[in-house]
């Protein structure tokens, strides 16, 4: 286990930089955004409720402080929940949470996971991956459903200013930037069928909004009344919550149709 923790294998070697293993991410984000956990868990619950899903075995990859799983455990009393993360700094958040249905493991998920899950959560993960296509193709067979939370950093305004993109790259390690259509295209390219997606209104209602973010919310709110999609592409302030499932291969689809 020591070798697995200290020397992650191929999948995590692709996605991890020294910022996560060496402590620089923790230095810039000491709470690991634990304050956002209730809000993120509420977004997950919305799409599960919309699809009528009540998963019993749930894993979160890149779970960070683990707050989302603890929130979901309270809402899903029959579920067993497992969190996986490779960063040593998050282990201090995992101690003494008091819920026997929630477990945490510091390791590469693709090495440490056991069996098949009803649901895998990838919340604010794919934008950090050096090779998201490779990772998603490897993980897609390990669950019946997936929920993604994806920040939509790529907008007309951020391209024009450029500094917001450089900021999220330096502070939180975003390596890839998405619009709604680019994010959904990535999932489809990796063999996942998108069942439903929703804008979350993060710039208008998410916790930890600065004064600048609250001021920026005014034009975003006004433009979104005309077109939420246009507002997201021009001014930003949106994230995407997505429910997806692995695409059946042609032989499986043909057999199911008979």
Secondary structure, DSSP 8 states (H G I E B T S, - for coil): -HHHHHS--HHHHHH--HHHHSSHHHHH-TTTTGGGHHHHHHHHHHHHHHHT---SEEEEET-TT-HHHHHHHHH-TT-EEEEEE--GGGHHHHTT---TTEEEEES-HHHH--S-EEEEEEES-GGG-TTHHHHHHHHGGGEEEEEEEEE----HHHHHH-HHHHHHHHHH-------HHHHHHHHHHTTEEEEEEEE--HHHH-SS--HHHHHHHHHHHHHHHH-HHHHHHHT---EEEEEEEE---HHHHHHHH-
